[in-house]
Amino acid sequence: MNLSGVTKEVWIRTIVLLVALFNQGLRVMGFDVLPFAEEEVADALSIIFMVIASLWAWWKNNSFTGKAQSADRILRSE
């Protein structure tokens, strides 16, 4: 097994999966791991989605003007 070649994304997905499986196992056994109402969880997920979408849109190069689009074409040609 070569763990040095495993990407960060693979580790993140694996950890999230293990946490989800652990949480589900505890719920099956009758433990309430996350003491939040469904509405609170939905609000939190909505806020997280909004923040991620905002940061992604802000980080990316959004060329709306003709000059910016022309500069993008020149940049891609090099």
N, C-alpha and C positions, 0 to 999 in steps of 0.2 A: 504494500500500500504506500503510495507516494503522496503524503499530505502537503509537501512543500509546493506542489503544483496546483493546489486547490485555490480557486479564486475567492475573493472576499464575498462576492454575491452568493456563492454556493454555501459558505459558512453562515451567512445571514439567513438564507432560506432554511437551512438545516436547523438552526437555533429556533427560528419562529415555528417550524413544524414541531419540534420537541416540546416547546412551551405550550402549543395548542393541544398536543396529545396529552401532556401532563395535566393541563387544565380540564380537558374532557374526562380523563380518568378520575380526577377528584370529583367532578360533577356526578359521574355515574355512581360513585360511592356515597353521594349525598352531601358532599361539602360544597358550600357556596363560596367559591374562591374570589370572585369579583362582586363585592357587595354594592353594585350600582343598579339603578333602575334602567330599563331598556331605553327610555328617553334620554337619560344622561349619556349612555354609550353612543346613541345616535348623534347627539349634539357634539360629543367629543370627536367622533369619526368625521363629521361634517367639517369641523374646525380644522382637523388635521389635513383633510383633503384640500381645503381651501388654502392653507398655508403652503402645502407642497406645490399645488398648481400655481400659486402666486410666485413662489421662489423659482420654479422652473421657467415660467413665462418671463420673469425678470432676468434670469441668468442667460437665456438664449438670446441670440442676435435677432431681433425682430425688425426687419427692414421694411418700413412702410413708405418711405419717400423714394422718389426716383433715383436720387443721388446715392442713397444707401443701397438700393438694389443694384445699381451700376457698379458700386464698389464691391459688392458681393460677387458679381460676375468676374470682375478683375481678380479678386482674391482666389476664386476657385480655378481660374485659368493658369495660375502660377504653380 
